């Protein structure tokens, strides 16, 4: 065993001897170098270790910083998105606020308009009520006036009725007289005034009858007097119209001469129209040669539906 160790250690020692310098100065330098190496080896190892730790720590810190930066970037991006969303929401809220403000303004305007319309409606209602009340009062007054007018008309009609009854009795003693709805009709025929054939002159003996008639007519007030002449059926219609007109005019002239106001009496001829008696006998023709005097209430004639004076004395 010792031999083996000696064999092993010998080459090493020999190797050391081979490595050592043979020059004393070189040996001294070498020894110095060996000593420095032996003294600085722990420091180098410590420095290397520290440097390695620093590098490891720097790597860890760098990795941590990188991750932190990435996390911060993500947070910044998220915050940016949230900010953008909030901005959009804020913008939408502003628009909605503007819309609500406009709606509120419009609602206020509508409320003001509604209030104005309500006030106008109240004023119109008050005015309408006043007009209605005024109309009712006017209608009541008009009804009262109508009732009063109707009462006066009825009183007037009764008065006229009494006058016409009296007038009929008086004139009936002179000539044939009958009532109509608006007055009286006197017939001056063969029993009172007779016209000769184809003649229109009034004979003197009939003047007294016309004077008596004129005396009654002169007392009338509010009446119109119409004198209508007729002929028999002999002759043409044209000639008989002229003849009947002359006969009615002759009677009117006599009444005016006797005192009847000219403006109240008119005359017209109707020829052979409206015969009193049908036929061609001498008695029928004598009866149809006549003059009729119509006495019509002017007030009643004006208030009745439009009719002619002839219709008035025929009704």
PAZAPA-4460 file (N, C-alpha, C; in steps of 0.05 Angstrom, whole numbers, plus 32768, in hexadecimal, padded with zeros to 4 digits):
% residues 315
    n_x    n_y    n_z   ca_x   ca_y   ca_z    c_x    c_y    c_z   seq   type   mol
   8011   7FE8   8000   8000   8000   8000   8011   8018   8000     1      X     A
   8026   8018   8010   8039   802E   8012   8048   8032   7FF8     2      X     A
   804D   801B   7FEC   805B   801D   7FD3   804A   8029   7FBE     3      X     A
   8032   8022   7FBF   801F   802E   7FAB   801D   804B   7FAF     4      X     A
   801A   8054   7FC9   8017   8070   7FCF   8031   807F   7FC7     5      X     A
   8047   8073   7FCB   805F   8081   7FC4   8062   8083   7FA6     6      X     A
   8058   806F   7F99   8058   8071   7F7C   8046   8086   7F72     7      X     A
   8031   8088   7F80   801E   809D   7F77   8028   80B9   7F7E     8      X     A
   8030   80BC   7F96   8038   80D7   7F9F   8052   80DF   7F91     9      X     A
   8063   80CD   7F89   807C   80D4   7F7D   8078   80E3   7F62    10      X     A
   8068   80D9   7F52   8065   80E8   7F39   805B   8103   7F3F    11      X     A
   804A   8106   7F53   803F   8120   7F59   8055   8133   7F63    12      X     A
   8066   8128   7F74   807B   8138   7F7D   808E   813F   7F67    13      X     A
   8093   812B   7F57   80A4   8130   7F40   8098   8145   7F2E    14      X     A
   807E   8143   7F2C   8070   8156   7F1B   8072   8172   7F26    15      X     A
   8071   8173   7F41   8073   818E   7F4E   808F   8198   7F4A    16      X     A
   80A3   8186   7F4C   80BE   818F   7F48   80C3   8197   7F2C    17      X     A
   80B5   8189   7F1A   80B8   8191   7EFE   80AC   81AB   7EF8    18      X     A
   8095   81B1   7F08   8087   81CA   7F03   8096   81E1   7F10    19      X     A
   80A3   81DD   7F25   80B0   81F3   7F32   80C7   81FD   7F21    20      X     A
   80CD   8217   7F21   80E3   8222   7F10   80FD   821C   7F1D    21      X     A
   810E   8219   7F0B   8129   8213   7F14   8138   822C   7F1C    22      X     A
   812F   8243   7F12   813C   825D   7F18   8132   8267   7F32    23      X     A
   8145   8270   7F44   813C   827A   7F5E   812A   8292   7F5C    24      X     A
   8130   82A4   7F4B   811F   82BC   7F48   8104   82B4   7F3D    25      X     A
   8105   82A2   7F2B   80EB   8298   7F20   80DC   828A   7F36    26      X     A
   80EB   827C   7F46   80DE   826E   7F5C   80D1   8282   7F6F    27      X     A
   80DE   8298   7F74   80D4   82AC   7F86   80BB   82B9   7F7A    28      X     A
   80BC   82BE   7F61   80A4   82C9   7F54   808D   82B6   7F54    29      X     A
   8095   829E   7F50   807F   8289   7F4F   8073   8286   7F6A    30      X     A
   8083   8286   7F7E   8078   8284   7F99   8066   829B   7FA0    31      X     A
   806F   82B2   7F98   805E   82CA   7F9D   8043   82C7   7F8F    32      X     A
   8045   82BF   7F77   802C   82BC   7F68   801A   82A7   7F74    33      X     A
   8027   8291   7F7D   8017   827C   7F89   800A   8285   7FA3    34      X     A
   8019   8295   7FB2   800D   82A0   7FCB   7FF6   82B2   7FC5    35      X     A
   7FF9   82C4   7FB1   7FE2   82D6   7FAA   7FCA   82C7   7FA1    36      X     A
   7FD0   82B2   7F91   7FB9   82A2   7F88   7FAB   8295   7F9E    37      X     A
   7FBB   828B   7FB2   7FAE   827D   7FC8   7F9F   8291   7FDA    38      X     A
   7FA8   82AB   7FDB   7F9A   82BF   7FEC   7F81   82CA   7FDE    39      X     A
   7F80   82CD   7FC2   7F6A   82D9   7FB4   7F55   82C6   7FAB    40      X     A
   7F5A   82AD   7FAD   7F46   8299   7FA3   7F2B   829B   7FB2    41      X     A
   7F2A   829D   7FCC   7F0F   82A0   7FD9   7F01   82B9   7FD1    42      X     A
   7F10   82CF   7FCE   7F02   82E8   7FC5   7EF6   82E5   7FAA    43      X     A
   7F05   82D8   7F98   7EFA   82D5   7F7D   7EE1   82C3   7F7D    44      X     A
   7EE4   82AF   7F8E   7ECC   829D   7F8F   7EB4   82AD   7F9B    45      X     A
   7EB9   82BD   7FAF   7EA3   82CC   7FBB   7E98   82E1   7FA7    46      X     A
   7EAB   82ED   7F99   7EA2   8301   7F85   7E91   82F4   7F6F    47      X     A
   7E9C   82DD   7F66   7E8C   82CF   7F51   7E71   82C7   7F5B    48      X     A
   7E71   82BE   7F75   7E57   82B7   7F80   7E44   82CF   7F82    49      X     A
   7E50   82E5   7F8C   7E3F   82FD   7F8E   7E35   8306   7F73    50      X     A
   7E48   8305   7F60   7E40   830E   7F45   7E2A   82FC   7F3A    51      X     A
   7E2D   82E2   7F40   7E18   82D0   7F37   7DFD   82D5   7F45    52      X     A
   7E00   82DA   7F5F   7DE7   82E1   7F6E   7DDA   82FB   7F63    53      X     A
   7DED   830E   7F5E   7DE2   8328   7F53   7DD5   8324   7F39    54      X     A
   7DE1   8313   7F28   7DD5   830D   7F0E   7DBA   8300   7F11    55      X     A
   7DBB   82EC   7F24   7DA1   82DD   7F29   7D8C   82F1   7F33    56      X     A
   7D95   8301   7F46   7D82   8314   7F52   7D78   8328   7F3D    57      X     A
   7D8C   8331   7F2C   7D84   8344   7F16   7D71   8337   7F03    58      X     A
   7D76   831D   7EFE   7D63   830F   7EEC   7D48   830D   7EF8    59      X     A
   7D48   8306   7F13   7D2E   8303   7F20   7D20   831E   7F21    60      X     A
   7D30   8333   7F28   7D24   834E   7F29   7D1A   8356   7F0D    61      X     A
   7D2B   8350   7EF9   7D22   8358   7EDD   7D09   8349   7ED5    62      X     A
   7D09   832F   7EDC   7CF1   831F   7ED5   7CD8   832A   7EE4    63      X     A
   7CDE   8331   7EFE   7CC7   833C   7F0D   7CBE   8356   7F02    64      X     A
   7CD2   8367   7EFB   7CCB   8381   7EEF   7CBC   837D   7ED4    65      X     A
   7CC6   836A   7EC4   7CB9   8365   7EAB   7C9C   835D   7EAE    66      X     A
   7C99   834A   7EC2   7C7D   8341   7EC7   7C6C   8358   7ED2    67      X     A
   7C79   8368   7EE4   7C6B   837F   7EEF   7C63   8393   7ED9    68      X     A
   7C76   8397   7EC6   7C70   83AA   7EB0   7C59   839F   7E9F    69      X     A
   7C5A   8385   7E99   7C45   8379   7E89   7C2A   837B   7E98    70      X     A
   7C2B   8375   7EB2   7C13   8377   7EC2   7C08   8394   7EC2    71      X     A
   7C1C   83A6   7EC5   7C14   83C2   7EC4   7C09   83CA   7EA9    72      X     A
   7C15   83C0   7E94   7C0A   83C6   7E79   7BEE   83BB   7E76    73      X     A
   7BEA   83A3   7E80   7BCF   8398   7E7E   7BBC   83A9   7E8F    74      X     A
   7BC5   83B1   7EA6   7BB3   83C1   7EB7   7BAE   83DC   7EA9    75      X     A
   7BC4   83E7   7E9D   7BC0   8401   7E8F   7BAC   83FE   7E78    76      X     A
   7BB0   83E7   7E69   7B9D   83E2   7E52   7B81   83DF   7E5C    77      X     A
   7B7E   83D0   7E73   7B63   83CD   7E7E   7B58   83E7   7E88    78      X     A
   7B69   83F6   7E95   7B60   8411   7E9E   7B59   8422   7E86    79      X     A
   7B69   8420   7E70   7B63   8430   7E58   7B48   8428   7E4D    80      X     A
   7B43   840D   7E4C   7B28   8404   7E42   7B12   840E   7E54    81      X     A
   7B17   840B   7E6F   7B03   8415   7E81   7AFE   8433   7E7F    82      X     A
   7B15   8441   7E7B   7B12   845E   7E77   7B02   8465   7E5E    83      X     A
   7B08   8456   7E48   7AF9   845A   7E2F   7ADB   8453   7E33    84      X     A
   7AD6   843D   7E41   7ABA   8436   7E47   7AAD   844C   7E57    85      X     A
   7ABC   8454   7E6C   7AB0   846A   7E7D   7AAC   8483   7E6C    86      X     A
   7ABE   8489   7E5A   7ABB   84A0   7E49   7AA2   849E   7E37    87      X     A
   7A9F   8485   7E2C   7A87   8481   7E1B   7A6E   8484   7E2C    88      X     A
   7A6F   8478   7E44   7A57   847A   7E56   7A52   8497   7E5E    89      X     A
   7A68   84A5   7E63   7A65   84C1   7E6A   7A59   84D1   7E53    90      X     A
   7A63   84CB   7E3B   7A58   84D8   7E23   7A3B   84D2   7E1F    91      X     A
   7A35   84B7   7E23   7A18   84AF   7E21   7A08   84BC   7E36    92      X     A
   7A13   84BE   7E4F   7A05   84CB   7E64   7A00   84E8   7E5E    93      X     A
   7A15   84F5   7E52   7A11   8511   7E4B   79FB   8515   7E36    94      X     A
   79FC   8503   7E21   79E7   8504   7E0D   79CC   84FF   7E18    95      X     A
   79CB   84EB   7E2A   79B1   84E5   7E37   79A8   84FC   7E48    96      X     A
   79BC   8509   7E56   79B5   8520   7E66   79AB   8537   7E55    97      X     A
   79B8   853B   7E3D   79AE   8550   7E2B   7992   8549   7E21    98      X     A
   798E   852F   7E1A   7973   8527   7E11   795E   852B   7E27    99      X     A
   7966   8523   7E3F   7954   8527   7E56   794E   8544   7E5B   100      X     A
   7964   8554   7E57   7960   8571   7E5B   794D   857D   7E46   101      X     A
   7951   8573   7E2D   793F   857C   7E17   7922   8573   7E1D   102      X     A
   7920   8559   7E26   7905   854F   7E2C   78F9   855F   7E43   103      X     A
   7909   8565   7E57   78FF   8575   7E6D   78F7   8591   7E63   104      X     A
   7907   859D   7E52   7900   85B7   7E47   78E7   85B6   7E36   105      X     A
   78E5   85A0   7E25   78CD   859D   7E15   78B5   8598   7E27   106      X     A
   78B9   8588   7E3C   78A3   8583   7E4F   789A   859C   7E5D   107      X     A
   78AE   85AD   7E64   78A7   85C7   7E70   7898   85D8   7E5C   108      X     A
   78A1   85D9   7E43   7893   85E8   7E2F   7877   85DE   7E2A   109      X     A
   7875   85C2   7E29   785A   85B6   7E26   7848   85BD   7E3D   110      X     A
   7854   85BC   7E55   7844   85C3   7E6D   783B   85E0   7E6C   111      X     A
   784D   85F1   7E63   7845   860D   7E61   7830   8611   7E4C   112      X     A
   7833   8603   7E35   781F   8604   7E20   7804   85F9   7E2A   113      X     A
   7806   85E2   7E38   77ED   85D7   7E43   77E0   85E9   7E57   114      X     A
   77F0   85F7   7E67   77E5   860A   7E7A   77D8   8621   7E6C   115      X     A
   77E5   862A   7E56   77DA   8640   7E46   77C0   8638   7E39   116      X     A
   77C0   861F   7E2E   77A8   8615   7E21   7792   8611   7E36   117      X     A
   779A   8608   7E4E   7786   8604   7E63   7779   861F   7E6B   118      X     A
   778B   8634   7E6D   7781   864E   7E73   776F   8659   7E5D   119      X     A
   7778   8654   7E44   7767   865D   7E2D   774D   864E   7E2D   120      X     A
   774E   8633   7E33   7736   8624   7E34   7723   862E   7E49   121      X     A
   772E   8635   7E60   771E   8640   7E76   7711   865A   7E6D   122      X     A
   7722   866B   7E60   7717   8685   7E56   7701   8680   7E41   123      X     A
   7707   866D   7E2F   76F3   8667   7E1A   76DA   865B   7E27   124      X     A
   76DE   864A   7E3C   76C7   863F   7E49   76B6   8655   7E57   125      X     A
   76C5   8667   7E64   76B7   867D   7E71   76A9   868E   7E5D   126      X     A
   76B7   8694   7E46   76AA   86A4   7E31   7692   8696   7E25   127      X     A
   7696   867B   7E21   7680   866B   7E16   7668   866B   7E2A   128      X     A
   766F   8668   7E44   7659   8669   7E57   764B   8684   7E57   129      X     A
   765B   8699   7E55   764F   86B4   7E54   763E   86B7   7E3B   130      X     A
   7649   86AD   7E24   7639   86AF   7E0B   7620   869E   7E0D   131      X     A
   7623   8686   7E1A   760B   8675   7E1D   75F6   8683   7E2E   132      X     A
   7600   868F   7E44   75EE   869D   7E56   75E1   86B5   7E47   133      X     A
   75F2   86C3   7E38   75E7   86D9   7E28   75D3   86D0   7E13   134      X     A
   75DA   86B9   7E06   75C8   86AD   7DF2   75AD   86A5   7DFF   135      X     A
   75B0   8699   7E17   7597   8691   7E25   7586   86A9   7E2C   136      X     A
   7594   86BD   7E36   7585   86D6   7E3C   7579   86E2   7E23   137      X     A
   7588   86E2   7E0D   757D   86ED   7DF4   7566   86DC   7DEA   138      X     A
   756A   86C1   7DED   7554   86AF   7DE4   753B   86B3   7DF6   139      X     A
   7540   86B6   7E10   7529   86BB   7E22   751B   86D6   7E1A   140      X     A
   752C   86EA   7E15   7521   8704   7E0E   7512   8702   7DF3   141      X     A
   751F   86F3   7DE0   7512   86EF   7DC6   74F7   86E0   7DC9   142      X     A
   74F8   86CB   7DDA   74DF   86BC   7DDF   74CA   86CE   7DEB   143      X     A
   74D2   86DE   7DFE   74BF   86F1   7E0A   74B4   8704   7DF5   144      X     A
   74C6   870F   7DE4   74BD   8720   7DCF   74AB   8712   7DBC   145      X     A
   74B2   86F9   7DB5   74A1   86E9   7DA3   7486   86E4   7DB0   146      X     A
   7486   86DE   7DCA   746D   86DA   7DD7   745C   86F3   7DD8   147      X     A
   746A   870A   7DDD   745C   8723   7DDD   7451   872A   7DC1   148      X     A
   7463   8725   7DAD   745A   872A   7D91   7443   8718   7D8A   149      X     A
   7445   86FF   7D92   742E   86EC   7D8C   7415   86F5   7D9A   150      X     A
   7419   86FE   7DB3   7401   8707   7DC2   73F5   8720   7DB5   151      X     A
   7408   8732   7DAD   73FD   874A   7D9F   73F0   8743   7D85   152      X     A
   73FD   8730   7D76   73F1   8727   7D5D   73D6   871B   7D61   153      X     A
   73D4   870B   7D76   73BA   86FF   7D7C   73A5   8714   7D84   154      X     A
   73AE   8727   7D94   739C   873D   7D9B   7394   874D   7D82   155      X     A
   73A8   8752   7D70   73A3   8760   7D57   738F   8750   7D46   156      X     A
   7394   8736   7D45   7383   8725   7D34   7366   8726   7D3E   157      X     A
   7363   8725   7D58   7348   8726   7D64   733B   8741   7D5E   158      X     A
   734B   8756   7D61   7341   8770   7D5B   7338   8772   7D3E   159      X     A
   7349   8768   7D2C   7342   8769   7D0F   732A   8758   7D09   160      X     A
   7329   8741   7D18   7312   872F   7D13   72F8   873E   7D1B   161      X     A
   72F9   874C   7D31   72E1   875B   7D39   72DA   8771   7D24   162      X     A
   72F0   877F   7D1B   72EC   8794   7D07   72E0   8788   7CED   163      X     A
   72EB   8771   7CE4   72E2   8765   7CCB   72C5   875B   7CCE   164      X     A
   72BE   8751   7CE5   72A2   8748   7CEA   728F   8760   7CE8   165      X     A
   7297   8776   7CF4   7287   878E   7CF3   7286   8799   7CD6   166      X     A
   729D   8799   7CC9   729F   87A3   7CAD   728E   8791   7C9B   167      X     A
   728F   8777   7C9F   727F   8765   7C8E   7261   876B   7C92   168      X     A
   7259   876F   7CAA   723C   8775   7CAF   7234   878F   7CA1   169      X     A
   7246   87A3   7CA3   723F   87BD   7C97   723F   87BB   7C78   170      X     A
   7254   87B0   7C6D   7256   87AE   7C50   7242   879A   7C45   171      X     A
   723B   8786   7C55   7228   8772   7C4B   720C   877E   7C47   172      X     A
   7207   8794   7C54   71ED   87A2   7C4F   71ED   87B1   7C35   173      X     A
   7205   87B5   7C29   7207   87C4   7C10   7209   87B0   7BF8   174      X     A
   721A   879C   7BFB   721E   8789   7BE5   7227   876E   7BF2   175      X     A
   7227   875A   7BE1   722E   873F   7BEA   724B   8740   7BF4   176      X     A
   7250   8738   7C0D   726B   8739   7C1A   7270   871F   7C29   177      X     A
   7288   8714   7C25   728F   86FB   7C34   72AC   86FD   7C3E   178      X     A
   72B1   86EE   7C52   72CB   86EE   7C5F   72E0   86DD   7C51   179      X     A
   72F9   86E6   7C53   7310   86D6   7C4B   7323   86D5   7C63   180      X     A
   7339   86C5   7C60   734B   86C3   7C77   7359   86DD   7C7D   181      X     A
   735C   86EF   7C69   736A   8708   7C6D   7358   8721   7C6A   182      X     A
   733E   871D   7C67   732D   8735   7C64   7311   872F   7C5B   183      X     A
   7307   8741   7C48   72EC   873F   7C3E   72ED   8742   7C20   184      X     A
   72D8   8737   7C13   72D4   873B   7BF6   72B7   8743   7BF1   185      X     A
   72B4   875A   7BE4   7299   8763   7BDC   7296   875D   7BBE   186      X     A
   727F   8753   7BB7   7279   874D   7B9B   7264   8761   7B91   187      X     A
   726C   8772   7B7E   7259   8786   7B73   724F   877A   7B58   188      X     A
   723A   876A   7B5B   722F   875D   7B43   7214   8769   7B3B   189      X     A
   7203   8758   7B2F   71EA   8761   7B24   71D7   876B   7B39   190      X     A
   71DB   8763   7B53   71C9   876B   7B68   71D2   8786   7B74   191      X     A
   71E9   8790   7B6E   71F3   87A9   7B79   71FA   87BD   7B63   192      X     A
   720D   87B5   7B52   7216   87C6   7B3B   7216   87B4   7B23   193      X     A
   7206   87BB   7B0F   7204   87AB   7AF7   7211   87BA   7AE0   194      X     A
   7223   87AC   7AD2   722F   87B7   7ABA   7220   87AD   7AA1   195      X     A
   721A   87BF   7A8F   720E   87B7   7A76   7222   87A7   7A66   196      X     A
   7217   8799   7A52   7228   8788   7A41   723C   879A   7A33   197      X     A
   7256   8793   7A34   726B   87A1   7A27   726E   87BE   7A30   198      X     A
   7266   87C3   7A49   7268   87DE   7A54   7278   87DE   7A6E   199      X     A
   7285   87F5   7A74   7294   87F7   7A8D   728C   8810   7A9D   200      X     A
   7279   881F   7A92   726F   8837   7AA0   725D   882F   7AB7   201      X     A
   725F   883F   7ACC   724E   883B   7AE4   7236   884E   7AE1   202      X     A
   721F   8842   7AE3   7206   8852   7AE0   7203   8863   7AFA   203      X     A
   71F7   887A   7AF7   71F3   888C   7B0E   71E4   8880   7B25   204      X     A
   71D3   886D   7B1F   71C3   8862   7B34   71D3   8850   7B47   205      X     A
   71EC   8849   7B3E   71FD   8838   7B4F   7212   8849   7B5F   206      X     A
   7211   8863   7B5A   7225   8874   7B68   7220   8874   7B86   207      X     A
   7208   8874   7B8E   7201   8875   7BAA   720D   885C   7BB9   208      X     A
   720C   8845   7BAC   7217   882D   7BB8   7235   8830   7BBC   209      X     A
   7242   883A   7BA7   725F   883D   7BA9   7267   8852   7BBE   210      X     A
   7257   8867   7BC1   725C   887B   7BD6   725A   886F   7BF2   211      X     A
   7246   885E   7BF6   7242   8851   7C10   725A   883F   7C16   212      X     A
   7263   8831   7C00   727A   881F   7C04   7293   8830   7C0B   213      X     A
   7296   8846   7BFD   72AD   8857   7C01   72AC   8863   7C1E   214      X     A
   7295   8869   7C28   7293   8874   7C43   729D   8860   7C58   215      X     A
   7298   8846   7C53   72A2   8832   7C66   72C0   882E   7C62   216      X     A
   72C9   882D   7C49   72E5   8828   7C44   72F7   883E   7C4F   217      X     A
   72ED   8856   7C4F   72FC   886D   7C58   7304   886B   7C76   218      X     A
   72F5   885C   7C85   72FA   8859   7CA2   730E   8843   7CA8   219      X     A
   7316   8834   7C95   7328   881D   7C9A   7345   8827   7C9D   220      X     A
   7353   8819   7CAE   7370   881F   7CB3   737F   8804   7CB3   221      X     A
   7394   8803   7CA3   73A4   87EB   7CA1   7399   87D7   7C8D   222      X     A
   738A   87DF   7C7B   737E   87CD   7C67   7386   87D7   7C4B   223      X     A
   7388   87C4   7C38   738C   87CA   7C1C   7373   87C2   7C0D   224      X     A
   736C   87D2   7BF8   7354   87CE   7BE9   735B   87C7   7BCC   225      X     A
   734F   87B1   7BC2   7354   87A9   7BA6   733A   87A7   7B98   226      X     A
   7339   87B3   7B80   7321   87B2   7B6F   7327   87A1   7B56   227      X     A
   7319   878A   7B53   731E   8778   7B3D   7305   8777   7B2B   228      X     A
   7309   877A   7B10   72F3   8779   7AFE   72F2   875F   7AEE   229      X     A
   72D9   8756   7AE7   72D5   873E   7AD8   72C0   8742   7AC2   230      X     A
   72C0   8730   7AAE   72AD   8732   7A98   72A0   8716   7A95   231      X     A
   728D   8715   7A82   7282   86FA   7A7B   7294   86ED   7A66   232      X     A
   728B   86D8   7A5A   729C   86C8   7A48   729A   86D0   7A2B   233      X     A
   728C   86E5   7A26   7288   86EE   7A0A   72A0   8700   7A03   234      X     A
   72AD   86FA   79EC   72C3   870A   79E2   72DE   86FC   79E8   235      X     A
   72F2   8708   79DD   730D   86FD   79E1   7318   8703   79FD   236      X     A
   732D   86F4   7A03   7339   86F7   7A1E   7346   8713   7A1F   237      X     A
   7353   871B   7A0A   7360   8735   7A0A   734C   874C   7A0E   238      X     A
   7337   874B   79FF   7323   8760   7A01   7316   8760   7A1D   239      X     A
   7310   8749   7A27   7303   8747   7A41   7315   8751   7A58   240      X     A
   7330   874C   7A55   7342   8757   7A68   7341   8776   7A69   241      X     A
   7340   8782   7A51   733E   879F   7A4F   7324   87A9   7A5B   242      X     A
   730E   879B   7A55   72F4   87A3   7A5F   72F2   87A0   7A7D   243      X     A
   72FC   878A   7A87   72FB   8786   7AA4   730D   879B   7AB3   244      X     A
   7323   87A2   7AA6   7335   87B6   7AB2   7327   87D1   7AB3   245      X     A
   7317   87D9   7A9E   7309   87F2   7A9E   72F3   87F2   7AB3   246      X     A
   72E5   87DC   7AB7   72D1   87DA   7ACC   72DC   87DD   7AE8   247      X     A
   72F3   87CF   7AEE   72FF   87D2   7B08   730A   87EE   7B0D   248      X     A
   7314   87FA   7AF7   731F   8815   7AFA   7308   8829   7AFF   249      X     A
   72F1   8825   7AF2   72DA   8836   7AF6   72D0   8835   7B13   250      X     A
   72CF   881E   7B1F   72C7   881B   7B3B   72DB   8829   7B4D   251      X     A
   72F5   8824   7B48   730A   8831   7B58   7307   884F   7B57   252      X     A
   7303   885B   7B3F   7301   8878   7B3C   72EA   8883   7B4D   253      X     A
   72D4   8875   7B4C   72BD   887E   7B5C   72C2   887E   7B7A   254      X     A
   72D0   8869   7B83   72D6   8867   7BA0   72EA   887D   7BA8   255      X     A
   72FE   8883   7B97   7311   8898   7B9C   7303   88B3   7B9D   256      X     A
   72F1   88B7   7B89   72E1   88D0   7B89   72D0   88D4   7BA2   257      X     A
   72C9   88BC   7BAD   72B8   88BE   7BC5   72C9   88C2   7BDE   258      X     A
   72E4   88C1   7BDD   72F4   88C7   7BF4   7308   88B1   7BFC   259      X     A
   7309   889A   7BEF   731D   8886   7BF6   7339   888F   7BED   260      X     A
   734D   888A   7BFE   7368   8892   7BF7   7372   8883   7BDF   261      X     A
   737B   8891   7BCA   7383   8883   7BB1   7399   886E   7BB6   262      X     A
   73AC   8874   7BC8   73C2   8862   7BCC   73BA   8847   7BD9   263      X     A
   73A2   8846   7BE4   7399   882D   7BF1   7389   881B   7BDF   264      X     A
   7383   8824   7BC7   7371   8815   7BB6   737D   8811   7B9B   265      X     A
   737C   87F9   7B90   7386   87F2   7B76   7371   87E3   7B66   266      X     A
   7375   87E3   7B4B   7361   87D6   7B3A   736F   87C4   7B25   267      X     A
   7362   87AE   7B1E   736D   879C   7B09   7356   878C   7AFD   268      X     A
   7359   8785   7AE3   7345   8776   7AD6   734E   8759   7AD0   269      X     A
   733C   8746   7AD2   7342   872A   7ACE   7332   871D   7AB7   270      X     A
   7323   872E   7AA8   7315   8724   7A91   72FF   8710   7A99   271      X     A
   72FE   86FA   7A8A   72E9   86E6   7A8F   72F3   86CF   7AA1   272      X     A
   7309   86D4   7AAF   7313   86C0   7AC2   7302   86BF   7ADB   273      X     A
   7302   86A8   7AE9   72F4   86A4   7B02   72D6   86AB   7B01   274      X     A
   72C8   869F   7AEF   72AB   86A5   7AEE   729D   869C   7B08   275      X     A
   728A   86AC   7B10   727A   86A5   7B28   7266   868F   7B22   276      X     A
   725B   8690   7B09   7246   867D   7B01   724F   8670   7AE7   277      X     A
   7250   8656   7AE6   7257   8648   7ACD   7240   8649   7AB9   278      X     A
   7246   864B   7AA0   7232   8649   7A8B   7232   8662   7A79   279      X     A
   7221   8661   7A65   7220   8676   7A51   7204   8683   7A50   280      X     A
   71F4   867F   7A65   71DA   868B   7A66   71DD   86A9   7A6C   281      X     A
   71C7   86B8   7A67   71C8   86D4   7A6C   71CB   86DA   7A8A   282      X     A
   71BE   86C8   7A9B   71C1   86CC   7AB8   71DE   86C7   7AC1   283      X     A
   71EA   86B2   7AB6   7206   86AD   7ABD   7219   86C3   7AB4   284      X     A
   7214   86CC   7A9C   7226   86E1   7A92   7222   86FB   7AA1   285      X     A
   7209   8701   7AA9   7204   8719   7AB8   7211   8717   7AD4   286      X     A
   7211   8700   7AE0   721E   86FC   7AFA   723C   86FE   7AF8   287      X     A
   7248   86F7   7AE2   7265   86F7   7ADF   726F   8713   7AD8   288      X     A
   725D   8725   7ACE   7265   8741   7AC9   7264   8750   7AE4   289      X     A
   727B   8751   7AF2   727B   875B   7B0D   7295   8769   7B14   290      X     A
   7295   8775   7B2B   72AE   8780   7B38   72AE   8777   7B55   291      X     A
   72C6   876E   7B5D   72CA   8765   7B78   72DD   8779   7B87   292      X     A
   72D6   877F   7B9F   72E7   8791   7BB0   72F2   8780   7BC7   293      X     A
   730D   877D   7BC7   731A   876E   7BDC   7325   8781   7BF1   294      X     A
   731F   877B   7C0A   7329   878A   7C21   733B   8778   7C31   295      X     A
   7354   877E   7C30   7368   876B   7C3B   7378   877A   7C51   296      X     A
   737C   876C   7C68   738C   8777   7C7E   73A9   8777   7C75   297      X     A
   73B5   878F   7C73   73D0   8792   7C69   73E4   8784   7C7B   298      X     A
   73E0   8785   7C95   73F3   8779   7CA8   73F2   875B   7CA6   299      X     A
   73DA   874F   7CA4   73D8   8732   7CA2   73E2   8728   7C87   300      X     A
   73DE   8738   7C72   73E8   8731   7C58   7406   8731   7C57   301      X     A
   7413   8744   7C65   7431   8745   7C65   743C   872F   7C75   302      X     A
   742E   8725   7C8A   7439   8710   7C9B   7434   86F4   7C91   303      X     A
   7422   86F2   7C7D   741B   86D7   7C72   742F   86D0   7C5D   304      X     A
   742F   86B6   7C54   7441   86AE   7C3F   743A   86BC   7C25   305      X     A
   744E   86BF   7C13   744A   86D0   7BFB   7432   86C6   7BEB   306      X     A
   741E   86D7   7BE8   7407   86D2   7BD7   73FF   86EC   7BCA   307      X     A
   73F0   86EA   7BB4   73E7   8702   7BA6   73CE   870D   7BB4   308      X     A
   73C9   8726   7BAE   73B1   8733   7BB9   7398   8724   7BB1   309      X     A
   7398   871A   7B98   7380   870C   7B8F   737C   86F2   7B9F   310      X     A
   7392   86E4   7BA5   7390   86CC   7BB5   7387   86D4   7BD1   311      X     A
   738F   86EB   7BDB   7388   86F3   7BF6   736A   86F7   7BF8   312      X     A
   735D   8703   7BE4   7341   8707   7BE6   7331   86EF   7BDE   313      X     A
   733E   86DB   7BD2   7330   86C2   7BCB   7331   86AE   7BE2   314      X     A
   7343   86B1   7BF4   7346   869D   7C0A   7333   86A2   7C20   315      X     A
***
